[in-house]
Amino acid sequence: MTDFGTLIKKPFGPICQTLQRTSPTTLKADAMAGLTVAVVATPQSMAYALVAGVPMEYGLYTLIIQSLIGALFNSQRYLSIGPMITHSLLVASTVTRMVQPGDEQMYLQLVVGLTVLKGIIQLAMSMAKLGNLVRYVSQSVIVGFVAGAGVLIAAGQMNWLLGFSVERSASDWPGLIGNLQRLIPHLDEIRIHSILMGMLCLGIVIGGRWLTRRIPGPLIAIAVCGGIVAAMGWTAEQLPLIKELPSPDHLWSLFQIPQLNSYQIERLFGGALALSLLGLMEVYSIGKTVGDPTEEPVQANRELFSQGMINTIASFFQCIPGSGSFSRSALNRFAGAKTPLAGAFNGLFVAAIFCLLAPWATYVPMACLAAILFVIAFGLVDFAYFTRVMRSNRADAAVCIITFLATLFVPLSYAVFVGIFLNLALYLQRASQLHLAEMVRTNAGPFIERPLQEKQGSRRVLFLQVEGDLFFGVADELRDRLARIQNEPGRVVIFRLKRTHSIDSTVMQVLEHFTKQMQARDGHVLLCGVKPSLMEVIRKFGLLQTIGPKNVFETSFGVFASAQHALNRAKELIGGSIDASGIADQDDLESWAYEI
């Protein structure tokens, strides 16, 4: 695992490694990949700014700035940094509840505040080495949340397709109901020109995808629809158009220190935390699916650090929260990127496109961007996964569906936490199932396992296999199960811990109490298959001294070697021989086999 101190000492380690691999050949390949991604990313970033509720140029600023910063800190070759549609939707859901309608300056200030808070939280999480939390968020949560986000995005763009604008308000209901609440009062303002342009754009984008992924359908659609608007002489009276973009010179005056007070930080913190967790899941997933398997595996803490640095620095240039984009990263790899410098070229080419095309943006219909978002939103719904999980695992299906519904009907930051909470609850429910079995041995020698029976008869040696994580969640069940077998005097109970990964103080206290109860009845407790790490924990807690050092056997290289040592020790303690069947009466074993 990458140590945070190492990251602090060498924050520019990724760019140094990149420069070592750079050559004229890689620069040419990275430039071509950057141009390919820029053609797709330019209309995307404008559309994502629309979803976030900020002026469209801030989507372009975010893509340009974060792509350039990402080249310094990004360790993944293909990762494309910039605005993300799920982040934009979460930004709008968080900030809208804090700003009065029409206060664009305060709205933008809070959005930039979210960016810096997200960056700081991610840096703090990397310092605390919390990156591995991503392992406990299942695909069901991600699929459910992203699918819900897709539905919300499509619903939120219906007004532009129909030809009118709506304003968000802090008093609106969250989610899908809020979208309907804003849409219905304006249905008498539908404009046919807007619908026609939206349908044309939709046809071009879908048709381009059907022919080949190499065709920049969104950019072509924007050019065609903008050309039609200019040729027909349509104005904002016929259909909503993009507002005039600022001069590209504005790029040089973006630097501004984010301004937040304590009250705003408190209100934004939940949304920033949700953005941090969502960004970690996205970047980690991209590394696992799009990354090169021959390179160093993705390290969650390192990704948290790089994303934290990117968002923190970008916030000083009025950028909205950004993350890794799956679609742009996949295109980056498809286009032949060789190093993270492809991201820097991407930002430079987007800046060039912005400079060249900004004066013509006022001819582009808003319905065109809405149509592009419809296509993106539809792609967010993973119908195949929904179908497979519904057929195979009801628990995962329930988590997926509840997360999906929460995304549609509660504030979006809460929906992220609902999904994660359900996932953790499901994990704890599964992990808290105690796996305790009885080990028996046939005359042939090898051990087999059978369920632990409540009635143990007169057998004086019980050999129990314990599996999994022994933590507080299984303590009560373990205490109840052991209480049923401690009444027989002079009995020896052997616990095999070879398949036990960890043990906490609550469980050790249960074992300590059980040991003392057994010793009070002239009984004994033995441990075998104890790994060195477990042995150290047991020793420090004092359980080793309670059981007795002679009654605890560490793992060894031989198969069941420590188990045999424990059986030999049990023979000494009971002062007799153990049955040929090992530790169970032969008649009892044959009866059990017959029942099976």
Secondary structure, DSSP 4 states (H G I P E B T S, - for coil): ---HHHHHH-TTHHHHHHHHH--HHHHHHHHHHHHHHHHHHHHHHHHHHHHHTS-THHHHHHHHHHHHHHHHH---SS--EEE-HHHHHHHHHHHHTTS-TT-HHHHHHHHHHHHHHHHHHHHHHHHTT-GGGGGGS-HHHHHHHHHHHHHHHHHHTHHHHHT------TTSPSHHHHHHHHHGGGGGG--HHHHHHHHHHHHHHHHHHHH-TTS-HHHHHHHHHHHHHHHHT--TTTS-BPPPPPPGGGGGG--------HHHHHHHHHHHHHHHHHHHHHHHHHHHHTS-TTSPPP-HHHHHHHHHHHHHHHGGGTPPPEEE-HHHHHHHHHTT--STHHHHHHHHHHHHHHHHHGGGGGGSBHHHHHHHHHHHHHHT--HHHHHHHHHH-HHHHHHHHHHHHHHHHS-HHHHHHHHHHHHHHHHHHHHTS-EEEEEEE-TTS-EEEEEPPS--TT-SEEEEEEEEEE-HHHHHHHHHHHHTSS-STT-EEEEEEEEEEEE-HHHHHHHHHHHHHHHHTT-EEEEEEE-HHHHHHHHHHTHHHHH-GGGEEE--SSTTHHHHHHHHHHHHHHTS---TTSSS-HHHHHHHHHH-
